[in-house]
Amino acid sequence: MKSGSNLLFVAGVILVLALVVVGYFFILGPTASAPIAEPTVAAGTVGGVGQVRLARAEGAVEIRLGTGEWLAAHAGANVGPDTEVRTGVGTAALSYGDDLDIELSVDSEVRLTKLENDLARFEVQQGHVIADVKPGSGKVVQLGAAHSDAVAETRDGRLHLLTDGEGSVQAAVTRGRASVSSEGTTVEIPAGYQTAILPGKAPQTPMALPGSLLLKIKWPATKSTKKRRQLVVGNTNPFLRVRIGDSVVTADEAGRFRAIVELAEGQNQISARVVDVVGRVESSTSPPIVLDTKPPKHAITTDPDMWKRKSP
């Protein structure tokens, strides 16, 4: 009996100690800390910075990352830093939220080089690009140009930039204001004005936008030819890019341009199209030109009785 009483006593002590321990953690122990919320990033952002998106792609539009392969582009695609978008016979538009839009005209190419909450910087490889910043949005857009140190910037304007991809740049403003810097010099451009930057030169003094766009072409005079290669010459506003057939050429400082066009066998009509710095378009089409390189067919006729004649 005594042994049984001892066992009951020990069990009781153990039970009391267990209750004390449990009571400490539930009553006297430290209060559990509230869970720490993980940082969240809103949809459509990268690292807390809004995402540039391809809002529109019409016609021939392609996209690539870095030096990767060019792929067909579709509206809705994300455009991150070091991503390029280009157009052939097509147009495209990029958007950075609701406050900043970038429009690409035909035969244009642009690369996103820097993206922050309030800043987007693009380098225009070639062609015509329009940057539109909503006034009061706090956004800033910068447009650079390939093979040039020129940089155009606006905080509240509609900024147009045109480059041949070889260092010649034109910039214009149709709303608000912008600044253009090159070779250590900065000029301010108000709405309705433009400037030009030649390779290695400072920006020219801004001047009012011309009232019209010139396109004058001397088409080949012949209606039929055996020469496949034909010379086309013409005039337009200085430094503009002209598409003639499948070729794109740049006018010189006097607006003169020339291109060699390859004709196809049969009837041809050559088309030309030019876009100026604010997006105005002029076009022209040649009269029909027939290329005929086939050798002539020679027929020999004989007298049916010639073999019946007796020789003298």
C-alpha positions as CSV (number, residue, x, y, z in Angstrom):
1,M,0.0,0.0,0.0
2,K,2.8,2.3,0.9
3,S,4.5,1.8,-2.5
4,G,1.2,2.6,-4.3
5,S,0.8,5.8,-2.3
6,N,4.3,6.9,-3.3
7,L,3.5,6.4,-7.0
8,L,0.4,8.5,-6.7
9,F,2.3,11.2,-5.0
10,V,5.0,11.3,-7.7
11,A,2.4,11.4,-10.5
12,G,0.7,14.3,-8.8
13,V,3.9,16.3,-8.5
14,I,4.6,15.7,-12.2
15,L,1.1,16.8,-13.1
16,V,1.5,20.0,-11.1
17,L,4.8,20.9,-12.7
18,A,3.4,20.4,-16.1
19,L,0.5,22.7,-15.4
20,V,2.9,25.3,-14.1
21,V,4.9,25.2,-17.3
22,V,1.8,25.4,-19.5
23,G,0.4,28.2,-17.5
24,Y,3.7,30.2,-17.9
25,F,3.6,30.1,-21.7
26,F,-0.1,30.9,-21.9
27,I,-0.4,33.5,-19.1
28,L,3.1,34.8,-18.2
29,G,5.1,34.1,-21.4
30,P,5.9,36.8,-24.0
31,T,3.1,37.8,-26.4
32,A,3.5,36.5,-29.9
33,S,4.5,39.3,-32.3
34,A,2.2,40.1,-35.2
35,P,3.3,38.7,-38.6
36,I,5.4,41.1,-40.7
37,A,3.7,42.0,-44.0
38,E,5.8,41.1,-47.1
39,P,6.4,44.1,-49.5
40,T,4.1,43.9,-52.4
41,V,4.6,45.1,-56.0
42,A,1.6,46.2,-57.9
43,A,0.7,44.2,-61.0
44,G,2.4,45.7,-64.1
45,T,5.4,47.0,-62.3
46,V,9.0,45.8,-61.9
47,G,10.8,46.5,-58.6
48,G,8.2,49.1,-57.7
49,V,8.7,51.0,-61.0
50,G,5.8,51.1,-63.5
51,Q,6.1,49.0,-66.7
52,V,6.3,50.4,-70.2
53,R,3.8,48.5,-72.4
54,L,3.4,48.2,-76.1
55,A,-0.1,49.7,-76.4
56,R,-0.5,49.5,-80.2
57,A,1.2,47.6,-83.0
58,E,-0.2,48.0,-86.6
59,G,1.5,46.6,-89.7
60,A,5.1,45.5,-89.6
61,V,6.3,45.9,-85.9
62,E,9.0,43.9,-84.2
63,I,10.6,43.7,-80.7
64,R,13.8,42.3,-79.2
65,L,15.7,42.3,-76.0
66,G,19.3,43.4,-76.1
67,T,21.0,41.9,-79.2
68,G,18.6,39.0,-79.3
69,E,16.4,37.9,-82.2
70,W,13.8,40.2,-83.7
71,L,10.3,38.8,-83.1
72,A,6.9,39.9,-84.3
73,A,5.4,42.3,-81.7
74,H,1.8,42.3,-80.4
75,A,-0.1,44.9,-78.4
76,G,0.1,44.3,-74.7
77,A,3.8,43.2,-74.6
78,N,5.9,44.5,-71.8
79,V,8.9,46.7,-72.7
80,G,11.7,46.7,-70.2
81,P,15.1,48.4,-70.2
82,D,17.4,47.4,-73.1
83,T,14.3,46.4,-75.2
84,E,14.0,47.7,-78.7
85,V,10.9,48.2,-80.8
86,R,11.0,48.9,-84.6
87,T,8.6,49.4,-87.4
88,G,8.8,48.8,-91.1
89,V,5.7,49.6,-93.1
90,G,3.8,50.0,-89.8
91,T,3.3,52.1,-86.7
92,A,3.5,51.5,-82.9
93,A,2.8,53.2,-79.6
94,L,4.3,52.6,-76.1
95,S,2.7,53.8,-72.9
96,Y,4.1,54.4,-69.4
97,G,1.0,54.4,-67.2
98,D,-1.5,57.0,-68.2
99,D,0.9,60.0,-68.3
100,L,3.5,59.2,-71.0
101,D,3.2,57.9,-74.5
102,I,5.8,57.2,-77.2
103,E,4.6,56.9,-80.9
104,L,6.7,55.4,-83.6
105,S,6.1,56.3,-87.3
106,V,6.9,54.1,-90.3
107,D,10.6,52.9,-90.6
108,S,11.5,53.9,-87.0
109,E,13.3,52.1,-84.1
110,V,13.6,53.0,-80.4
111,R,15.4,51.4,-77.4
112,L,14.3,51.9,-73.8
113,T,17.5,52.7,-71.9
114,K,16.4,53.9,-68.5
115,L,13.2,53.6,-66.4
116,E,12.4,55.2,-63.0
117,N,9.2,56.2,-61.3
118,D,9.2,59.7,-62.8
119,L,11.7,59.3,-65.7
120,A,11.8,57.3,-69.0
121,R,14.7,57.6,-71.4
122,F,14.7,56.2,-74.9
123,E,17.4,56.2,-77.6
124,V,16.0,56.6,-81.1
125,Q,18.0,54.4,-83.4
126,Q,16.4,55.8,-86.6
127,G,13.2,57.4,-87.8
128,H,10.5,59.5,-86.3
129,V,9.3,59.3,-82.7
130,I,6.8,61.4,-80.7
131,A,6.9,61.7,-76.9
132,D,3.8,63.0,-75.2
133,V,3.9,63.8,-71.4
134,K,0.7,64.7,-69.6
135,P,1.0,68.2,-68.1
136,G,1.2,68.1,-64.3
137,S,2.0,64.4,-64.2
138,G,5.5,64.8,-62.8
139,K,6.8,62.5,-65.5
140,V,9.9,63.4,-67.5
141,V,10.9,61.8,-70.9
142,Q,14.3,62.0,-72.5
143,L,15.0,61.2,-76.2
144,G,18.5,60.5,-77.3
145,A,19.6,59.6,-80.8
146,A,22.0,56.9,-82.1
147,H,25.5,58.2,-83.1
148,S,24.8,61.6,-81.5
149,D,25.1,63.1,-78.0
150,A,21.9,65.1,-78.5
151,V,19.3,64.7,-75.8
152,A,15.8,66.2,-76.0
153,E,13.8,66.4,-72.8
154,T,10.2,67.5,-71.9
155,R,8.1,67.5,-68.7
156,D,4.8,68.7,-70.1
157,G,5.0,68.7,-73.8
158,R,4.6,66.9,-77.1
159,L,8.1,66.4,-78.4
160,H,9.0,65.2,-81.8
161,L,12.4,63.7,-82.8
162,L,13.6,62.7,-86.2
163,T,17.0,61.1,-86.9
164,D,18.7,59.4,-89.8
165,G,20.6,57.0,-87.5
166,E,23.9,58.5,-88.5
167,G,24.0,61.6,-86.2
168,S,21.7,64.1,-87.9
169,V,18.8,65.0,-85.6
170,Q,15.8,67.3,-85.7
171,A,13.5,68.1,-82.7
172,A,10.3,70.0,-82.6
173,V,7.6,70.8,-80.0
174,T,3.9,71.1,-80.8
175,R,2.7,71.5,-77.1
176,G,4.4,72.8,-74.0
177,R,8.2,73.2,-74.0
178,A,11.3,71.1,-74.4
179,S,15.1,71.5,-74.1
180,V,17.7,70.0,-76.4
181,S,21.3,69.6,-75.5
182,S,24.4,68.7,-77.6
183,E,28.1,69.4,-77.5
184,G,27.7,71.3,-74.1
185,T,25.0,73.6,-75.4
186,T,21.3,73.6,-74.5
187,V,18.5,75.4,-76.3
188,E,14.8,75.8,-75.2
189,I,12.1,75.0,-77.7
190,P,8.6,76.5,-77.3
191,A,5.6,75.1,-79.0
192,G,5.6,75.6,-82.8
193,Y,9.4,75.7,-83.1
194,Q,12.1,73.2,-84.1
195,T,15.9,72.8,-84.1
196,A,18.4,70.8,-86.0
197,I,21.6,69.1,-84.7
198,L,24.2,68.1,-87.2
199,P,26.9,65.5,-86.3
200,G,29.4,67.0,-83.8
201,K,27.6,70.3,-83.7
202,A,25.6,72.2,-81.1
203,P,21.8,72.6,-81.6
204,Q,20.8,75.3,-84.1
205,T,18.9,78.4,-82.9
206,P,15.2,77.3,-82.8
207,M,13.0,78.5,-85.7
208,A,9.3,78.4,-86.5
209,L,8.1,75.2,-88.0
210,P,7.6,75.5,-91.8
211,G,4.0,75.8,-93.0
212,S,4.2,72.9,-95.4
213,L,6.1,69.8,-96.4
214,L,7.8,69.8,-99.8
215,L,8.2,66.6,-101.9
216,K,9.3,67.2,-105.5
217,I,10.6,64.2,-107.6
218,K,12.0,63.9,-111.0
219,W,10.8,60.4,-112.1
220,P,12.5,58.5,-115.0
221,A,11.2,60.1,-118.3
222,T,11.1,56.8,-120.2
223,K,7.9,54.8,-120.4
224,S,9.7,51.6,-121.5
225,T,13.3,50.5,-120.8
226,K,15.7,47.7,-120.8
227,K,17.6,49.1,-117.8
228,R,16.6,47.5,-114.6
229,R,18.3,50.1,-112.4
230,Q,16.7,53.6,-112.5
231,L,17.9,56.8,-110.9
232,V,15.3,58.9,-108.9
233,V,16.2,62.4,-107.7
234,G,14.2,64.9,-105.8
235,N,13.9,67.7,-103.2
236,T,12.2,67.9,-99.8
237,N,12.8,69.7,-96.5
238,P,16.4,69.4,-95.2
239,F,17.5,66.2,-93.5
240,L,14.2,64.3,-93.9
241,R,14.1,60.6,-94.7
242,V,12.4,59.6,-97.9
243,R,11.2,56.1,-98.7
244,I,11.5,55.4,-102.4
245,G,10.3,51.9,-103.3
246,D,12.0,49.6,-100.8
247,S,14.8,52.0,-100.1
248,V,15.1,54.8,-97.5
249,V,17.4,57.7,-98.1
250,T,18.1,61.0,-96.3
251,A,18.0,64.4,-97.8
252,D,21.0,66.7,-97.4
253,E,21.2,70.2,-95.9
254,A,19.6,71.6,-99.1
255,G,16.9,69.0,-99.1
256,R,18.3,67.1,-102.1
257,F,18.1,63.3,-102.3
258,R,18.7,60.5,-104.8
259,A,18.1,56.8,-104.9
260,I,18.6,53.8,-107.3
261,V,15.4,51.8,-107.8
262,E,15.4,48.2,-109.1
263,L,12.5,47.6,-111.5
264,A,10.8,44.2,-111.9
265,E,10.1,42.7,-115.3
266,G,6.9,44.2,-116.8
267,Q,5.0,47.3,-115.6
268,N,6.2,49.2,-112.6
269,Q,5.1,52.2,-110.6
270,I,7.5,53.7,-108.1
271,S,6.2,55.2,-104.9
272,A,7.8,57.8,-102.6
273,R,6.9,58.9,-99.1
274,V,8.3,61.4,-96.7
275,V,7.5,62.3,-93.1
276,D,8.7,65.5,-91.5
277,V,9.7,66.1,-87.8
278,V,6.1,66.7,-86.7
279,G,4.7,63.7,-88.6
280,R,3.3,65.4,-91.7
281,V,3.3,63.1,-94.7
282,E,3.7,63.7,-98.4
283,S,3.7,61.0,-101.1
284,S,4.1,60.7,-104.8
285,T,3.8,57.9,-107.4
286,S,5.7,57.7,-110.8
287,P,4.0,57.2,-114.1
288,P,4.0,53.5,-115.3
289,I,7.4,52.3,-116.4
290,V,7.7,49.0,-118.4
291,L,10.9,46.9,-118.0
292,D,11.4,44.6,-120.9
293,T,14.7,42.7,-120.9
294,K,13.5,39.7,-123.0
295,P,15.4,39.3,-126.3
296,P,13.3,40.0,-129.4
297,K,11.8,37.2,-131.3
298,H,13.3,36.9,-134.9
299,A,11.2,35.1,-137.5
300,I,12.7,33.9,-140.8
301,T,10.3,33.6,-143.7
302,T,11.1,31.6,-146.8
303,D,9.5,31.1,-150.3
304,P,7.9,27.6,-150.4
305,D,9.1,27.3,-154.0
306,M,12.7,28.3,-153.4
307,W,13.9,24.6,-153.4
308,K,12.1,23.9,-156.6
309,R,14.0,26.6,-158.6
310,K,16.6,25.3,-161.0
311,S,20.0,26.8,-160.6
312,P,21.2,28.5,-163.8
